Amino acid sequence: MTDMSIAGLLKPAVLAALVNAGHPVGMGSMDPNASQIITEAEAAEILNGGTFATPYTGQPMHVDWLYGRPIHVDLSQDTIKVDQYDNSFGEGAAAAAIAHLRTA
């Protein structure tokens, strides 16, 4: 599994960057929010166990699918496994999605 450090980055910003860099996949295109982007405020609500938190795991910091996009990351630590995200969106996609956060 490919790990990527997100130490020092705001987790809502990481989630928003991953979602907004992705695109709906397969049946995800039928999600009513498939054409939407996500704000950092919405991402913070999700990560705090808000309405969109993944119900299957009971772990609010784990996001499987969001807005029709396969995210598949657990943001509870300072490293995330990005192999599933990269499998969906291309090698290096996760790193590219959050690169602007490292220079901000």
Buried (B, 14 or more C-beta within 10 A) or exposed (E): EBEBEBEEBBBBBBBBBBBBBBBBBEEBEEBEBBEBEBEBEBBBBBBEEEEBBBEEEEEBBBBBBBBBBBBBBBBEEEEBBBBBBBEBBEEEBBBBBBEEBEEE
